[in-house]
């Protein structure tokens, strides 16, 4: 079984660009749209999701021999919920303001389909090393997705990046970019750009 | 035999061709758009008379930006440059006429680029867009720059006289609560409200507002020309006026607004929307009853937004909302073919 599965290195690379969770799989759209108004909440969300994803992948991979087929989704959910609770309490204790700002989106990591799909696709079938590489790769891919959208939205919408002013004082803030419509517009345009670049590369590769 | 096949002047008398059978070859996109520009001429004249150079600058800027955006985006998409069909110019004029007189230059430019780019080109160009491009552009800047586009942005103290007063709908909105509570009435009106509760200024257009919306007379003249030329479908403005009037009469009756139904209809951009914005052939339904329902929907939504929301005017959002319902209206109102049961 394992010889047909991708290796750890392939899993890691796939997660970042070829199977990017945001731009290729279009998974985890809820946080992608909701918390990317600025870089700071977006990066906090990416870090929390990454922590849960890597931890859940490792644990599921370690107990994969014990999984019963009809109970596996339940075990995935319980494992993920454990780490989400840890992340949620950690943020509430050490980053209270950010925890308030992200609100229910931290508890909602539990239903983030990227994580459960990685448990199902990779961790439940492959060894710890591969599952770890997969979790790290996917987390970096998610970070890239959230970061690119948040960069566009924060710079255009507030003239800042991570709270630092990057555009001159005279810049008129595009209020729509930090509102929900800005999230949909930015995601759609960036998705189009990624597809366009991908198609160009593909057509350049074939003679 | 071979002779007749090669000489073009001996064409067969009976033409057999697949549809569409165009009777009027002059009725093409460019001709339609030029008709719209002709119909907009009285509105532009009224704008020039009321807002002077403010109107010229704003509309000119929007037209230039729209045409430039269309040319650049067509180049980028490697499509033939469609500037020649004048649709970008029409979008620019309508967009410019829907902006406040003193909005800064970048508001018009950003609205134009968004109108052409996000409103039209990303969908595949003219004929494929779901939403009215000019209104997409206006909604973008409305949500982005509330400070330059909101009700307070219309009032400028150190400029033309007409710009120093609040727009009729803002005035109506501010006095609506007191009117409903009976604290003010036709006998004891505050001064500003008494000024706008007059028919002739509203009809001729000597009131504040977006550049093209103030003069009901100019809009009716241009709009009737459009309907007579069949560039605009008369069902849409009719539906909008009927439904709008019923709602306005209801609002007057239950005292939701201090304006009478007629004043409520001819103030703001209701008429401009009915004749020039809602009648965009691409983003309105195809069937006669669909067109009527589309217009009626815009009329009702506009009045609901005006009376019940925080915004003084609602034509833009009403048009965009009903644009989204167009495929459904088309499907619901397919006409029955002759002889079908």
Interface residues (C-beta under 8 A of the other chain):
Chain A: X172 X173 X174 X175 X176 X177 X179 X181 X185 X192
Chain B: X104 X106 X110 X118 X122 X140 X143 X144 X145 X146 X148
